[in-house]
């Protein structure tokens, strides 16, 4: 079900409903464009500590998702540009203004064209993760966020995901967790990014070495951005957005409501201590593992896409590929 795209030079902008026009506010020039459940949230908060990077008021603005070719609820016309620039109203002389919307990765050519028409020469970071592990992560995360039935097994979940994959359905308006297989066929989504941005503008970050050496990965990214790397040693580099279980369903519902956008989600100084207390009271470690038969099934499913991605990355000059791209 991979949809190959012909390689070309830098894509020329097309009509997308976004008009490049003068605006009183600042626009971002650094985008963490996905994918979801591959460290984008942690990377956003790590980089937001750099004095040369100003983070958006909301971590995930989703502004360009209105242009997505692969989202069921994409209207085709973004909100007024002023609603986007307002998220960067505290950005002044910093070299980069940054936002992070993981599902930009799946948006296709129309989203990328709209992005290029609107933003001033942006830098793009794409984080890739073993798609097999990512499916399991989406499942446990959605369970923890009460977006899946509590009694649903992983095998039942895979059945729902495979149905969307077989029909090539766009990411649904609701029950989005079932799109994890379709969204993991990276060969359908990565080529258009490579067609649209040069190596100077686009960087691939692999999840597996990132979590093994967070500080080193952040320093490497800062070097690519041509900003100071020495200050990374002073950063707080804790993992964010981890999948966790819970003891009391009622108390967990209250916590999820408090963590919604506009409440605690972007108030890290207040959220951090409260989260630690909550995890001590109601948190539960997830000790389940993906069934071996399910893993083998997913590895076979993703193998053709991974082979294409491995070749694309090798052609682009990436040599130290993670294991899931070396074994295809």
C-alpha positions in Angstrom: 0.0 0.0 0.0 3.0 2.2 -0.3 2.5 5.2 -2.6 5.8 6.1 -4.1 6.4 9.7 -5.4 8.8 10.7 -8.1 11.9 12.6 -6.8 12.1 16.2 -7.9 13.9 19.4 -7.1 12.5 21.7 -4.4 8.7 21.6 -4.7 7.2 24.8 -6.1 4.3 26.2 -4.0 0.8 25.6 -5.1 -2.6 27.0 -4.1 -3.4 25.6 -0.7 -5.6 28.1 1.0 -2.6 29.7 2.8 -1.6 33.1 1.6 1.9 34.4 2.4 1.3 37.9 3.6 2.7 40.5 6.0 1.8 39.9 9.6 2.5 41.7 12.8 3.5 38.6 14.7 6.4 36.3 14.3 6.2 33.0 12.5 8.1 29.8 13.4 11.2 28.8 11.6 11.8 25.5 13.4 9.2 22.7 13.2 9.3 19.3 14.9 7.0 17.7 12.4 6.6 14.2 13.8 6.0 11.4 14.0 3.9 10.9 17.1 5.2 8.6 19.9 8.7 9.0 18.8 10.1 11.5 21.3 8.7 14.7 19.7 7.3 16.0 23.0 10.6 15.4 24.9 12.6 17.0 22.2 10.4 20.1 22.2 10.8 20.6 25.9 14.6 19.9 25.7 15.1 22.5 22.9 12.8 25.0 24.6 15.5 25.5 27.3 18.0 26.8 24.7 18.5 30.6 24.9 18.4 30.8 21.1 15.1 28.9 20.7 11.7 30.3 21.6 8.9 27.8 22.0 5.3 28.3 21.0 2.9 28.9 23.8 1.2 25.7 22.9 3.4 22.8 22.1 1.2 21.3 19.3 -0.6 24.1 17.4 -1.7 21.8 14.5 -2.1 24.9 12.3 -1.2 23.2 9.0 -3.3 20.0 9.6 -6.2 21.8 7.9 -4.2 21.1 4.7 -3.5 17.5 5.4 -4.2 15.0 2.6 -4.5 12.2 5.1 -6.7 13.5 7.8 -10.5 12.9 7.6 -11.3 16.2 9.2 -8.9 18.4 7.2 -11.0 21.4 6.1 -8.5 22.6 3.4 -8.2 26.1 4.7 -6.2 27.0 7.9 -7.4 29.4 10.5 -6.5 33.1 10.2 -2.7 33.5 10.3 -3.0 35.8 13.3 -4.2 32.9 15.5 -0.9 31.2 14.7 1.4 34.1 15.2 -0.2 34.8 18.5 1.4 31.6 19.8 4.8 33.2 19.3 4.1 36.6 20.7 6.8 36.2 23.4 9.5 35.4 20.8 11.8 38.3 20.3 15.4 38.1 19.2 15.9 34.4 19.5 17.3 32.8 16.4 14.5 30.2 16.2 10.8 30.2 17.0 9.7 26.6 17.4 6.6 24.5 17.4 5.9 20.7 17.4 3.0 19.0 15.7 3.7 15.3 15.2 1.0 14.6 12.5 2.5 17.1 10.1 4.6 14.2 9.0 1.6 12.5 7.4 0.1 15.6 5.8 1.4 15.1 2.2 2.3 17.5 -0.5 -0.6 19.9 0.1 0.4 20.5 3.7 4.1 20.9 2.8 3.3 23.4 0.1 1.1 25.4 2.4 3.9 25.3 5.1 6.5 26.5 2.6 4.2 29.3 1.3 3.7 30.6 4.9 6.9 30.1 6.9 10.2 31.9 6.4 12.7 29.3 5.3 12.0 26.8 8.0 14.1 24.0 9.5 12.3 20.7 9.8 13.1 17.8 12.2 11.5 14.4 11.6 11.8 11.8 14.3 11.5 8.1 13.1 10.9 5.1 15.3 10.7 1.4 14.7 7.1 1.2 13.5 6.5 -2.1 15.3 7.4 -0.6 18.6 5.4 2.5 17.8 2.2 0.6 17.3 2.6 -0.9 20.8 3.4 2.5 22.2 0.3 4.0 20.6 -1.8 1.2 22.0 -0.5 1.6 25.6 -0.7 5.4 25.4 -4.3 5.3 24.1 -5.2 2.9 26.8 -3.7 5.2 29.4 -5.6 8.2 27.9 -8.9 6.1 28.0 -9.2 6.4 24.2 -9.6 2.6 23.8 -11.9 0.2 25.7 -10.3 -0.9 28.9 -10.9 -4.6 28.1 -9.5 -4.4 24.6 -6.7 -6.8 23.9 -3.7 -6.0 21.6 -4.8 -8.5 19.1 -8.3 -6.9 18.9 -6.6 -3.6 18.5 -4.5 -4.8 15.7 -7.6 -6.1 13.9 -9.1 -2.6 14.0 -5.8 -1.0 12.8 -5.4 -3.5 9.9 -8.9 -2.7 8.7 -8.0 1.0 8.3 -4.7 0.0 6.7 -6.4 -2.3 4.1 -8.9 0.3 3.1 -6.2 3.0 2.9 -8.5 5.2 5.0 -7.4 8.7 6.2 -6.7 9.3 9.8 -10.2 9.3 11.3 -11.8 12.2 13.1 -12.3 10.0 16.2 -10.6 6.7 17.3 -7.3 8.0 15.8 -5.3 5.4 17.7 -6.5 2.8 15.1 -4.4 4.6 12.4 -1.1 3.5 14.0 -0.3 0.8 11.4 -1.2 3.0 8.4 0.8 5.9 9.9 3.8 3.6 10.3 4.2 2.9 6.6 6.8 5.7 6.4 7.6 5.0 2.7 4.3 6.6 1.9 5.1 9.9 3.6 8.9 10.4 3.8 9.7 10.9 0.0 7.7 14.2 -0.3 9.6 15.7 2.6 12.9 14.8 0.9 11.6 16.2 -2.4 10.7 19.4 -0.7 13.7 20.2 1.6 17.5 19.9 1.3 19.7 18.5 4.0 20.4 22.0 5.2 16.7 22.3 6.0 15.6 18.8 7.0 17.0 16.5 9.6 16.1 13.0 10.5 16.4 12.0 14.2 16.1 8.4 15.1 14.2 7.6 18.3 16.3 4.7 19.5 19.7 6.5 19.7 17.9 9.6 20.9 16.7 7.8 24.1 20.0 6.1 24.6 21.9 9.4 24.6 19.6 12.3 25.0 22.2 14.9 25.7 24.4 13.8 22.8 21.4 13.8 20.4 20.3 17.3 21.5 23.9 18.6 21.1 24.1 17.2 17.6 20.8 18.8 16.7 22.0 22.2 18.1 25.2 21.9 16.0 23.0 21.3 12.9 21.0 24.4 13.9 24.3 26.3 14.2 23.6 27.3 17.8 25.6 26.9 21.0 26.0 23.3 22.2 27.7 23.8 25.5 24.6 24.9 27.3 22.9 21.5 26.8 24.8 20.3 29.8 22.6 22.5 32.0 19.3 21.3 30.5 16.7 19.2 32.3 16.4 16.2 30.0 13.6 14.1 31.5 11.4 11.9 29.3 8.0 13.3 28.5 4.6 11.9 27.4 5.4 8.3 28.6 2.7 5.7 28.5 1.6 4.8 32.0 -1.1 2.9 33.7 -3.4 3.9 36.6 -5.1 2.4 39.6 -8.3 4.5 40.0 -10.2 5.1 36.8 -12.1 8.0 38.3 -9.0 9.8 39.6 -7.3 9.2 36.2 -10.2 10.9 34.4 -9.8 14.0 36.7 -6.0 14.0 35.9 -6.6 13.8 32.2 -9.1 16.7 32.4 -6.5 18.8 34.3 -3.9 18.1 31.7 -5.9 19.3 28.7 -4.6 22.1 26.5 -5.1 25.5 28.2 -4.9 23.9 31.7 -1.7 22.2 33.0 -0.3 20.8 29.7 2.0 23.8 29.0 2.5 25.0 32.6 5.6 22.9 33.3 6.7 24.4 36.5 3.3 23.7 38.1 2.7 20.4 36.3 6.0 18.8 37.2 5.5 18.6 41.0 1.8 17.7 40.6 2.6 14.9 38.1 5.1 13.4 40.6 2.5 13.4 43.3 -0.1 11.9 41.1 2.1 9.1 39.9 3.0 8.2 43.5 -0.7 8.1 44.4 -2.4 6.7 41.3 0.3 5.7 38.8 1.0 2.1 37.8 3.9 0.9 35.7 3.0 -1.0 32.5 4.7 -4.3 32.6 2.9 -6.0 29.6 4.9 -6.7 26.5 3.9 -7.2 22.9 3.0 -10.8 22.2 5.7 -12.4 20.1 3.3 -13.6 17.4 1.9 -10.0 17.0 5.5 -8.7 16.7 6.3 -11.1 14.0 3.1 -10.2 12.2 3.9 -6.5 12.3 7.5 -7.0 11.3 6.4 -8.8 8.2 3.8 -6.1 7.4 6.3 -3.2 7.7 9.3 -4.9 6.0 8.6 -3.6 2.5 8.1 0.0 3.7 11.2 -0.2 5.9 13.3 -1.4 2.9 12.2 1.6 0.9 13.0 4.0 3.8 16.4 2.4 4.4 17.3 3.0 0.7 16.0 6.6 0.8 18.0 7.4 3.9 21.2 5.8 2.5 20.8 7.8 -0.7 20.5 10.9 1.4 23.7 10.2 3.2 22.5 8.7 6.5 24.9 5.9 7.4 24.3 5.0 11.1 20.8 3.6 10.7 19.0 1.9 13.6 18.7 -1.9 13.6 15.1 -1.9 12.3 16.4 -0.3 9.1 19.6 -2.4 8.9 17.8 -5.8 8.9 15.5 -5.2 5.9 
